[in-house]
Amino acid sequence: MPTARQALLDAALRALDDGPWRTVRMIDVATLAGVSRQTLYNEFGTKGGLAGALLRRAADGYLAGVDRALTAPAPDRPAAVALWTVRAARQDALVKALLTGHWAEGLPRPDRRPGSRGRTGGRPPAPGELLTLVRDRMAAVSPEGTAGRCEIALRLALSCVIVPVPGDDATDSRALHLVREASRAAGAGQAVAGPPSRAAGAGQAGLSGPSRTAGGRSPR
C-alpha cells in the first residue's frame, strides 16, 4: 500500500495530466490522494516543495533505469544506457527536462535558490549533475575503457533526445547506430595506436571528461 507521500506524488502527476502546473492547486492534489490538505502541507511544505519532490522522484527513476541497463554484458552497456536514456526521455517529460535543461511550458520547475531544499529530500540535479551521477555509475561497474565509451554513448543519446528522428523506432535506431559507430571508431583507434601505457590508458579512460543523460517520468 502506498504511503501518503507516494499517493500525493501520484496525485500530483494525475493533476498535471489535466492541466499545466500553474493551474494545479494543492487542495486538488490532496483530494485526489484522499488525504487532508494539512497532510499535504506537512509532507511538502509548499507547492514548490511538491514540485521539487516530483522532479527528484523522476531523477531517481531514471537513475534506477541506468542501473538496470548497466547489468547488461560489458560490450552492450553503452548501447543499453543510450537506449534507456532515449526511451526514458520520450516517456517522461520531467526526465527529458532534467536531462536537457529545457522546460516545456506547463511543467513544474526546480527551485535552485540557496536554502530551497525544504522537505523534498534535496533539490533535483541539474543536467550536468545528472550526467555526472550516470558517469559515476558507469565507472563503478565498467572495466577500464568501457566507462568512457558509456559516457560518449550517453551524450550521443542526448543528441537524439534533443533532435529526435521522426518516429519512435527511428529515433531508437538512430541512437543505437551512432553508439555502435562511435564504439567501432574507438576500437579502431585503439588498434592503430597499439597497447597503451599505464598513463595513456588512464587518459583514455577519462576521454570524455566530467559530465549523465536522458529522460524520467512524464506527466502520464
N, C-alpha and C positions, 0 to 999 in steps of 0.2 A: 504494500500500500504506500503510495507516495506521501512524503512529508508535506507539511503546509508550504514549505519553501518551494518544493518541486511543483506542487499544484499551482502555486501562484505564478511561477515562471511559465508553466504550460498555458495558464490562462492568459498571461500577457501576450504570448505568441498568438493565441487564438484571437485576442482583441486586435492585434496588429494585422491579422489577416483581413479584418473588416474595415481597416482604415489606416491612415498614416499615424505615426507615433504621436504627433502633436495633438491628435484628437482622442487618444486613449486616456480614459480617466481612471484614477486609482479605484474609485468605487465600482467601476465596471469590472476591473480585474478581480477585485475581492469577491464580487457577486459570482463571476464565472468560476472562481475557485471554490466557492461555497464556504468562505470564511468571512470574518468581520473585517471592516476597513482598518480597525485598530491593529489586527494581526498583521495586515499588510505593512502598515507603517512601522510596527515593531520589528519586522523582518528586514525591511529595506530602507527605512528612514524617509526617503523621498522618491519621487518619480525618477530622478536622476540615479538614485541608488538602484532602483529596479532595472533601469536601462543598463547600468554597468554590470549587474548580475546576469542579465540576458546575454550580453556580449562575452562575459567571462565564461559562461557555460558553452557558448558557441565555440570559443577558442579551445576549451578543454575537449570538446567533442572532436574537433579537427585533429588535435594532437593525439587523441586516443586512436584515431584512424591512421595517423602516421605510424604509431607504434605497431598497429596490426600489419601495415604494409611492410614494415621492417622485419617481419618474421618470414618473408619470402627468402628463397635461396639467395646467397650473396650476389650472383650475377644479375638477378632480377630485381634487386631492391631499388635501384634508381627508377626503373620503369614503374614499379608498384607505387612508389611515393608520388611520382609525376601524375599517374592516372588517378590516384586518390585525390590529389590536390585539385585537378581539373573538375572531377565529379563533385567533390565537396563544395567547391565554389559555385558550381552550377545549381546544386540542390539547395544551397543555403545562402541567401543574400547577405546575412550577417557575416558569414565566413568570408565571402568574397570581399566585403568591405574591410574586414580585419586584415586580409592578405594584401589588398591593393591600396588601402588608404582612401579609396573613392567611396563616398557615402551617398547612395542613391536617395532621392527625395522620399521622405516618409519614414526612413529608418531611424531608430534611436542611435545616438552618437555617444562616444565615451567622453566623460568629463576628465580631462587631463590636468586640471588645475591642482597646484600643490594642496595637499590635505584633503583631497576628494575621495579617499579610499572608502569612507563610510562603512556600511555593514555588508558590502558586496563581496568581501574576500579578496580585495585588491583590484586595482584598475586593470581592464583588459589590455593585452600587449599591443603596442604599435606594430606596424608591418615589419620594421627591421628587427624588433624584439621577437616577434613570432618566427621570423626566418632563423634567428639565432637559436631559438628553442628547438626547431626542427633539425638544424645542423648539429646541435649537441646530441640529439637522439641518434642521428645517423652515425656520428663519430663513436658513440658508445657501443654500437653493435656491428660496425663495418670494419673489415680488415683494412690494412694500410692501402691507401689509394682509392678505395671504394667510397669513402665518405665525401671526398672531393667531387667524384662523379655524381653522387647523390645530390649534392648542392647544385651542381650545374643542371641536373635534371629538374630540380625544383624550380630554378629560375626560368628554364625553358617552359615548364608547365605554366608558370605565372604569365608568360607572354601569351600563351593560348587562352588564359583566363581573361586577360585584358582585351585581346583582339581575337575572339573565337572565330572558327570557321563555321559557316552556316551549316547547321545540323549537329546534334549532339555527338553522333557517331563519328562524324567527320572531324570534329574538334578532338575527340579522344584519339583517333587515328593519327592526326597531325602531331599531337603531343608525343605519342609513342615513337613516331618516325623521327622527330627531332632528337629525342633522347637517345635512340639507337644510333643515329648518325653521329651524335656527339661522342658516345661511348666508343664507336668504331674509330673515330678520328683520334681520340685519346689513346686507344690501344695501339694504333699505327704509330703515333708519336713516340710512345714508349719503345716500340720495336726498333724504330730508327735510331733512337738515342742510345739504346743498349741498357744494360743493368745500371741503375742509378747508384751513386754513392749514398752513404747514410745521410749526409747533409742535403744532397739533391732530392732524395726521396722525401725527406721531411718537408722541403719546399713544395714538392709536387702535391703532397697530401693536403697542403693548405692553399692550393692553387686558387680556389675561389674566394678566399679571404673571408672577413667577417660577414656574416649575413644576418627564413622559413617560408612558406608558400601560402596555398590556397585553401577557400573556400570555405566553414561552419555551417551553420544551421539557418535556413532561411525561414522567414515568415512562411508558414506552410501554406 
